[in-house]
Amino acid sequence: MKKTVKNILAFVLVFTFIFSLTGCLVNEKKEEAIEKHAAVATSFNEVATLINNNSDKIDSEVISTYQEMSNLLNQYTQILESDEDLSDEKYDEMINWFKSVEDWVKETKTEIEAMVNAG
């Protein structure tokens, strides 16, 4: 019985040690960027649907800006899905850009709805 308890305790300690080391290897900035990316991608896709469904009523400048942002978002998606590890500074740049996209999405949704209702 004592031997079994010691074996279980040893296993738990080894598992805890391995788990804590794995946690150290995760870049917190990358995780934050991934979380922001997921939120932005969802709201950005809502704008994409509005644009696709109403492209004939939407200003070409809005569509052009959307396409540029879409290209950059796709590049960031590829970076975040890869094993590539960036500096915290680069992740911060990415996170800040995601915040600007959130603002753009809010403004653009309102603008598109006005264009659609006017058209």
C-alpha positions as CSV (number, residue, x, y, z in Angstrom):
1,M,0.0,0.0,0.0
2,K,2.8,2.4,0.9
3,K,4.6,1.6,-2.3
4,T,1.5,2.3,-4.4
5,V,1.0,5.6,-2.6
6,K,4.6,6.6,-3.2
7,N,4.4,5.6,-6.9
8,I,1.2,7.7,-7.3
9,L,2.8,10.6,-5.5
10,A,5.9,10.3,-7.6
11,F,3.8,10.3,-10.8
12,V,1.9,13.3,-9.6
13,L,5.1,15.2,-8.9
14,V,6.6,14.4,-12.2
15,F,3.4,15.3,-14.0
16,T,3.2,18.6,-12.2
17,F,6.9,19.4,-13.0
18,I,6.4,18.6,-16.7
19,F,3.2,20.6,-16.8
20,S,4.8,23.6,-15.1
21,L,7.7,23.5,-17.6
22,T,5.3,23.4,-20.5
23,G,3.6,26.5,-19.1
24,C,6.9,28.3,-19.1
25,L,7.3,27.6,-22.8
26,V,4.1,29.4,-23.8
27,N,4.6,33.0,-24.9
28,E,2.0,35.0,-23.0
29,K,2.1,37.8,-25.6
30,K,1.5,35.3,-28.4
31,E,-1.5,33.9,-26.5
32,E,-2.8,37.4,-26.0
33,A,-2.4,38.1,-29.7
34,I,-4.2,34.9,-30.6
35,E,-7.1,35.8,-28.3
36,K,-7.4,39.3,-29.8
37,H,-7.1,37.9,-33.3
38,A,-10.0,35.5,-32.7
39,A,-12.2,38.3,-31.5
40,V,-11.3,40.6,-34.3
41,A,-11.7,37.9,-37.0
42,T,-15.2,37.3,-35.9
43,S,-16.3,40.9,-36.0
44,F,-14.3,41.5,-39.2
45,N,-16.2,38.6,-40.9
46,E,-19.5,40.3,-40.0
47,V,-18.3,43.4,-42.0
48,A,-17.1,41.1,-44.8
49,T,-20.6,39.6,-45.0
50,L,-22.2,43.1,-45.1
51,I,-19.8,44.2,-47.9
52,N,-20.3,41.0,-49.9
53,N,-24.1,41.3,-49.7
54,N,-24.2,45.0,-50.5
55,S,-21.1,45.7,-52.6
56,D,-23.1,47.6,-55.2
57,K,-24.2,50.2,-52.5
58,I,-20.8,50.6,-50.7
59,D,-18.2,53.2,-51.4
60,S,-15.1,51.9,-53.2
61,E,-12.9,53.4,-50.5
62,V,-14.5,51.3,-47.9
63,I,-14.0,48.2,-50.0
64,S,-10.4,49.0,-50.7
65,T,-9.7,49.6,-47.0
66,Y,-11.4,46.3,-46.2
67,Q,-9.3,44.4,-48.8
68,E,-6.0,45.9,-47.3
69,M,-7.0,45.0,-43.8
70,S,-8.1,41.6,-44.9
71,N,-4.7,40.9,-46.4
72,L,-2.9,42.0,-43.3
73,L,-5.3,40.0,-41.1
74,N,-4.6,36.9,-43.2
75,Q,-0.8,37.5,-42.8
76,Y,-1.2,37.7,-39.0
77,T,-3.3,34.6,-39.1
78,Q,-0.5,32.7,-40.8
79,I,2.1,34.0,-38.3
80,L,0.0,33.1,-35.3
81,E,-0.8,29.6,-36.6
82,S,2.9,28.9,-37.3
83,D,5.5,27.8,-34.8
84,E,7.3,31.1,-35.4
85,D,7.9,33.1,-32.2
86,L,8.1,36.9,-32.4
87,S,9.4,39.4,-29.9
88,D,7.0,40.7,-27.4
89,E,7.3,44.1,-29.1
90,K,6.1,42.6,-32.4
91,Y,3.2,40.9,-30.6
92,D,2.3,44.2,-29.0
93,E,2.2,45.8,-32.5
94,M,-0.1,43.1,-33.7
95,I,-2.4,43.5,-30.6
96,N,-2.5,47.3,-31.1
97,W,-3.4,46.8,-34.8
98,F,-6.2,44.4,-33.8
99,K,-7.6,47.1,-31.5
100,S,-7.6,49.6,-34.4
101,V,-9.4,47.0,-36.5
102,E,-12.1,46.7,-33.8
103,D,-12.6,50.5,-34.0
104,W,-12.7,50.4,-37.8
105,V,-15.3,47.6,-37.7
106,K,-17.6,49.5,-35.4
107,E,-17.4,52.7,-37.5
108,T,-17.6,50.8,-40.8
109,K,-20.7,48.8,-39.8
110,T,-22.5,52.0,-39.1
111,E,-21.3,53.5,-42.3
112,I,-22.3,50.5,-44.4
113,E,-25.7,50.4,-42.8
114,A,-26.2,54.1,-43.7
115,M,-25.1,53.4,-47.3
116,V,-27.4,50.4,-47.6
117,N,-30.4,52.3,-46.2
118,A,-29.7,55.3,-48.4
119,G,-29.3,53.1,-51.5
